[in-house]
Structure formats: C-alpha cells, structure tokens
C-alpha cells in the first residue's frame, strides 16, 4: 500500500514537471506600444513571449516581485544586454530591434525564461 502511494506521488510529480517544462504555453503579448511591462514573479516572466516589429525601439519595464536570488538579473545574451532587477521597482531596458529573429531573455541561471520575437 505504501509503495503504491509513493509511486502515485512520483508519477504526479513527473507529470507536473513535464507539463511545466514542455507543455505549458507562455503568455504572449504583442508590443503594439513602445513600452511594455514585464512582471517577474513565481518563477516566470509575465508575459514571457513578446512579439515586436523590426525597426522598433522597445522599452521593457521589468518589475521584480520575486525575492529569490535567481530573479535578480535579466539577461538578453544575444543582444549583450543584462540588468540587475531591484525588488518592487521598475527596471527599464531599451532595446533597438534592428534585425528580425528570436531573442531569448533569462535569469542569470537560465531558469526564468522568456522570448522576444522580432518580425
């Protein structure tokens, strides 16, 4: 009986892990304005998928509500941009979107993940 309960809990945890990392759809936002707010909380960026137009200068306002050390930095590796996010204060990053493509943004450990898609 105890083995069955432990196995069931293990299967539930494996299922939740698969859903979190592979099946969960990110919240998407089209950058119709030049300024976009991104909330950093509970292990995710909201929105975590941003679509913008090539040639646009986009101002990203990151608001960190999460106190975990992993949420402390945001890194746009392909754009050579990074910043240290204060807690409960907006941190502004201006991005000039010259080339179409997909640009990932993450925390310093790569656990928080987001994507900026330039069309």
C-alpha positions in Angstrom: 0.0 0.0 0.0 2.8 2.5 0.9 4.6 1.6 -2.3 1.5 2.4 -4.4 1.1 5.8 -2.7 4.8 6.6 -3.2 4.6 5.5 -6.9 1.4 7.6 -7.4 3.0 10.7 -5.9 6.1 10.1 -8.1 4.0 9.9 -11.2 2.2 13.0 -10.3 5.4 14.9 -9.8 6.9 13.6 -13.1 3.7 14.7 -14.9 3.8 18.2 -13.3 7.5 18.5 -14.3 6.7 17.5 -17.9 3.8 20.0 -18.0 5.9 22.9 -16.5 8.9 22.5 -18.8 7.4 21.1 -22.0 3.7 21.6 -22.3 2.9 24.9 -20.6 2.2 27.7 -23.1 3.8 31.0 -22.4 1.6 34.1 -22.1 2.1 36.2 -25.3 2.0 39.9 -25.7 2.3 41.9 -28.9 4.3 45.1 -28.5 1.9 47.5 -30.0 3.2 50.3 -27.9 6.8 51.3 -27.4 6.7 50.4 -23.6 5.9 47.0 -22.3 5.7 45.9 -18.6 7.1 42.5 -17.6 6.4 41.1 -14.1 9.0 38.8 -12.6 7.2 36.6 -10.1 6.8 32.9 -9.1 9.5 31.6 -11.4 8.2 33.2 -14.6 8.2 36.4 -16.7 4.7 37.6 -17.5 4.4 38.0 -20.4 7.1 35.5 -21.3 6.6 35.7 -25.1 6.8 39.1 -26.7 6.3 39.9 -30.4 7.6 43.1 -31.9 8.3 44.7 -35.2 11.7 45.1 -36.8 13.0 48.7 -36.6 11.0 49.4 -33.4 12.7 50.7 -30.3 11.1 48.9 -27.4 11.2 49.9 -23.8 10.9 46.9 -21.4 9.9 47.7 -17.9 10.8 44.8 -15.6 9.0 44.7 -12.2 10.6 42.1 -9.9 8.1 40.9 -7.3 10.1 37.6 -6.6 12.7 37.8 -3.9 14.6 34.6 -4.9 18.2 35.1 -6.0 17.6 33.7 -9.4 15.2 36.5 -10.3 17.8 39.2 -9.5 19.2 39.6 -13.1 17.7 39.6 -16.6 20.0 38.6 -19.4 19.5 39.1 -23.2 22.5 37.1 -24.2 22.2 37.5 -28.0 21.8 41.3 -27.6 24.6 41.7 -25.0 22.2 43.3 -22.6 21.7 42.5 -18.9 20.5 44.2 -15.8 20.1 43.8 -12.1 16.4 44.0 -11.1 15.5 45.7 -7.8 12.6 44.3 -5.8 9.3 46.1 -6.4 10.8 48.9 -8.5 10.7 49.1 -12.3 14.0 48.5 -14.2 14.0 49.9 -17.7 15.8 48.3 -20.6 15.7 49.9 -24.1 16.1 47.5 -27.0 16.6 48.6 -30.6 15.1 45.9 -32.8 17.2 46.1 -36.0 17.1 42.5 -37.2 14.2 40.0 -37.3 14.8 37.0 -35.2 14.2 35.3 -31.8 16.0 36.7 -28.8 15.8 34.8 -25.5 15.9 36.5 -22.1 16.6 34.6 -18.9 17.7 35.0 -15.4 21.5 34.5 -14.7 21.0 30.8 -14.2 18.6 30.2 -17.2 15.7 29.1 -15.1 13.4 32.0 -15.7 12.8 32.1 -19.5 11.3 34.4 -22.0 11.5 35.2 -25.7 11.4 38.3 -27.8 10.3 37.6 -31.4 11.1 40.3 -33.9 9.1 40.1 -37.1 
